[in-house]
Amino acid sequence: MTHTRGPWKFEVRDYQAMVTAIRDGQAMVVAGELYDEELDLELEEIEANARVIASAPDLLACLENLVNRGLIPNDNDHYEECLNAIANATGSEVN
């Protein structure tokens, strides 16, 4: 299984941040309720969290592209970090 294709975008409705995407022509919520009243987060922090989530498909595609094209040398810790990040995002195992 793979994630819902991007682009994802963040929206704020009634002080509630959410991440949405379009699937089969319909808007869908990818991540919602990004605000916890008990934590009393500032709106700027809520929006920043939503932007990071919304950028996840683009960041994953970029990282996979860099690794697959050999643009990150595979002889250092950064390469392993990239492989681990890709595995975490895709639910796969590091080869």
C-alpha positions as a Markdown table, in Angstrom:
| # | Residue | x | y | z |
|---|---|---|---|---|
| 1 | Met | 0.0 | 0.0 | 0.0 |
| 2 | Thr | 1.2 | 3.5 | -0.7 |
| 3 | His | 0.2 | 6.9 | 0.6 |
| 4 | Thr | -2.4 | 9.1 | -1.0 |
| 5 | Arg | -0.7 | 11.0 | -3.9 |
| 6 | Gly | 0.0 | 14.6 | -3.5 |
| 7 | Pro | -0.1 | 17.4 | -3.6 |
| 8 | Trp | -1.2 | 17.7 | -0.1 |
| 9 | Lys | -2.0 | 21.1 | 1.3 |
| 10 | Phe | -2.7 | 22.5 | 4.8 |
| 11 | Glu | -5.8 | 24.4 | 5.7 |
| 12 | Val | -7.1 | 26.1 | 8.9 |
| 13 | Arg | -10.8 | 26.1 | 9.5 |
| 14 | Asp | -12.2 | 27.3 | 12.8 |
| 15 | Tyr | -8.8 | 27.3 | 14.5 |
| 16 | Gln | -8.4 | 23.7 | 13.3 |
| 17 | Ala | -5.5 | 22.8 | 11.1 |
| 18 | Met | -5.8 | 19.9 | 8.7 |
| 19 | Val | -4.0 | 18.4 | 5.7 |
| 20 | Thr | -6.0 | 17.7 | 2.6 |
| 21 | Ala | -5.5 | 16.0 | -0.7 |
| 22 | Ile | -7.6 | 15.4 | -3.8 |
| 23 | Arg | -8.5 | 11.8 | -4.6 |
| 24 | Asp | -10.8 | 10.8 | -7.4 |
| 25 | Gly | -11.8 | 14.4 | -7.8 |
| 26 | Gln | -12.9 | 14.7 | -4.2 |
| 27 | Ala | -11.2 | 16.6 | -1.4 |
| 28 | Met | -10.2 | 14.3 | 1.5 |
| 29 | Val | -8.7 | 15.0 | 4.9 |
| 30 | Val | -5.3 | 13.2 | 5.2 |
| 31 | Ala | -4.6 | 14.4 | 8.7 |
| 32 | Gly | -7.1 | 16.3 | 10.9 |
| 33 | Glu | -7.5 | 17.6 | 14.4 |
| 34 | Leu | -3.9 | 18.9 | 14.6 |
| 35 | Tyr | -4.9 | 21.0 | 17.6 |
| 36 | Asp | -5.1 | 19.7 | 21.2 |
| 37 | Glu | -7.0 | 22.1 | 23.5 |
| 38 | Glu | -5.1 | 20.8 | 26.5 |
| 39 | Leu | -1.8 | 21.8 | 25.0 |
| 40 | Asp | -3.0 | 25.3 | 24.1 |
| 41 | Leu | -0.6 | 25.6 | 21.1 |
| 42 | Glu | -0.2 | 28.8 | 19.2 |
| 43 | Leu | -1.8 | 28.9 | 15.8 |
| 44 | Glu | 1.6 | 29.5 | 14.2 |
| 45 | Glu | 2.9 | 26.2 | 15.6 |
| 46 | Ile | -0.2 | 24.3 | 14.5 |
| 47 | Glu | 0.2 | 25.7 | 11.0 |
| 48 | Ala | 3.9 | 24.8 | 10.9 |
| 49 | Asn | 3.1 | 21.3 | 12.0 |
| 50 | Ala | 0.5 | 21.0 | 9.2 |
| 51 | Arg | 2.9 | 22.4 | 6.6 |
| 52 | Val | 5.5 | 19.7 | 7.5 |
| 53 | Ile | 2.9 | 17.0 | 7.2 |
| 54 | Ala | 1.6 | 18.5 | 3.9 |
| 55 | Ser | 5.1 | 18.5 | 2.4 |
| 56 | Ala | 5.7 | 14.8 | 3.3 |
| 57 | Pro | 4.9 | 13.4 | -0.2 |
| 58 | Asp | 7.2 | 15.9 | -1.9 |
| 59 | Leu | 10.0 | 15.4 | 0.6 |
| 60 | Leu | 9.8 | 11.6 | 0.2 |
| 61 | Ala | 9.8 | 11.8 | -3.6 |
| 62 | Cys | 12.8 | 14.1 | -3.5 |
| 63 | Leu | 14.8 | 11.9 | -1.1 |
| 64 | Glu | 14.0 | 8.8 | -3.1 |
| 65 | Asn | 15.1 | 10.6 | -6.3 |
| 66 | Leu | 18.4 | 11.7 | -4.7 |
| 67 | Val | 19.2 | 8.2 | -3.4 |
| 68 | Asn | 18.1 | 6.4 | -6.6 |
| 69 | Arg | 20.2 | 8.7 | -8.8 |
| 70 | Gly | 23.3 | 8.2 | -6.6 |
| 71 | Leu | 23.4 | 11.8 | -5.6 |
| 72 | Ile | 24.0 | 10.9 | -1.9 |
| 73 | Pro | 27.2 | 8.9 | -1.6 |
| 74 | Asn | 26.5 | 5.5 | 0.0 |
| 75 | Asp | 29.7 | 5.5 | 2.0 |
| 76 | Asn | 28.6 | 7.8 | 4.9 |
| 77 | Asp | 26.1 | 8.1 | 7.7 |
| 78 | His | 23.8 | 10.4 | 5.7 |
| 79 | Tyr | 23.1 | 7.7 | 3.2 |
| 80 | Glu | 22.0 | 5.3 | 6.0 |
| 81 | Glu | 19.9 | 8.1 | 7.5 |
| 82 | Cys | 18.2 | 8.6 | 4.1 |
| 83 | Leu | 17.5 | 4.9 | 3.7 |
| 84 | Asn | 16.0 | 4.8 | 7.2 |
| 85 | Ala | 13.8 | 7.8 | 6.6 |
| 86 | Ile | 12.5 | 6.3 | 3.3 |
| 87 | Ala | 11.9 | 3.0 | 5.1 |
| 88 | Asn | 10.0 | 4.8 | 7.9 |
| 89 | Ala | 7.9 | 6.7 | 5.4 |
| 90 | Thr | 7.0 | 3.7 | 3.2 |
| 91 | Gly | 6.8 | 1.0 | 5.9 |
| 92 | Ser | 9.5 | -1.0 | 4.1 |
| 93 | Glu | 12.8 | -2.5 | 5.4 |
| 94 | Val | 16.2 | -1.0 | 4.8 |
| 95 | Asn | 18.1 | -3.1 | 2.2 |
